[in-house]
Amino acid sequence: MVRLAEWFRDVVAIGGERERIILDNLRTALKPEGRPVTKCEEIARLDFPVLLLNGERSPPRYPAMFAAMRKCKESAAPIVIPKAAHGMHRENPPAFETAVMDFLARN
């Protein structure tokens, strides 16, 4: 619980739009059963390339979700953005941009 308290203190210190986004998403972090369920057959029907990105400090549920998705549809291995969590586009913009632009150039 200490880690959550420290995290919340850091979020409040951020302020502004980023604080609002984080707090808006806090509900799903604390109550994951409210998230929609995506079925394997739905993922298999995707007829376009899928880019799987994960922050190095993202919660462990994301790599687990990617592994499950890759069992349903062939895709490239997830790209891990260093020094970032779920908000990787804000926490490491250069690495995020490189990953996205490389993906778009290949597809």
Secondary structure as UniProt FT lines:
FT   HELIX           2..14
FT   HELIX           16..30
FT   HELIX           32..34
FT   HELIX           40..44
FT   STRAND          53..55
FT   TURN            56..57
FT   HELIX           61..72
FT   STRAND          79..81
FT   TURN            82..83
FT   TURN            86..87
FT   HELIX           88..91
FT   HELIX           93..106
//
